[in-house]
Amino acid sequence: MGSKRYDWLLLAGLLAGLPGVAAADSGAPTYALRCAPSAGYQFGEWIKTRLALRGWREDNAHPAVSLCFGLQSETAWRSVPAPTVYGGYGGWRGGGGWGYGAGLGYPGDYREPVRVGVMTLRVTGGGASPMSSDDRQTLAGDGRQDMEDAATALIERLQWPSLNRGAD
């Protein structure tokens, strides 16, 4: 039994071998994948398959744009409830709202730092109209599916730049 990923790779390979498909994608946007995160499996090949399904064509010799996917860790802040504290005349209180203890206020919840994964995409073009753009997508977790979901979101937002139209 093949997995979904291998089924897509097989389908993309079969379609690329058909004569009509090769001629039809000659006007497709071209790219070169310069970097991809090492995810313990062939994540670069997975990205190439997703790009092909979106109408992009790999051309390492003369790409219109270069794509670089990256993975990094950042600090984000999340709200958490405040612990139960003595609220002076009101007695013991749980988190939520404002309370007073010894004349000092405390917030009903506070923020704590957490580490989150972020997938980045840098698009650079050359030729007569050099361009560069960056995009990023926060991962929902730290699993393989979370990485694939983030990469899919970045690929879906990827726009074909008007590099081949001359001086518009």
Buried (B, 14 or more C-beta within 10 A) or exposed (E): EEEEBEEBBEEBEEBEEEEEEEEEBEEBBBBBBBEBBEBEEBBBBBBBBBBBEBEBBBEEEEBBBBBBBBBEEEEEEEEEEBEEBEBEEEEEBEBEEEBBBEEEEBEBBEEEEEEBBBBBBBBBBEEEBEEEEEBBBEBEEEEBEBBBBBBBBBBEEBEBBEBBEEEE
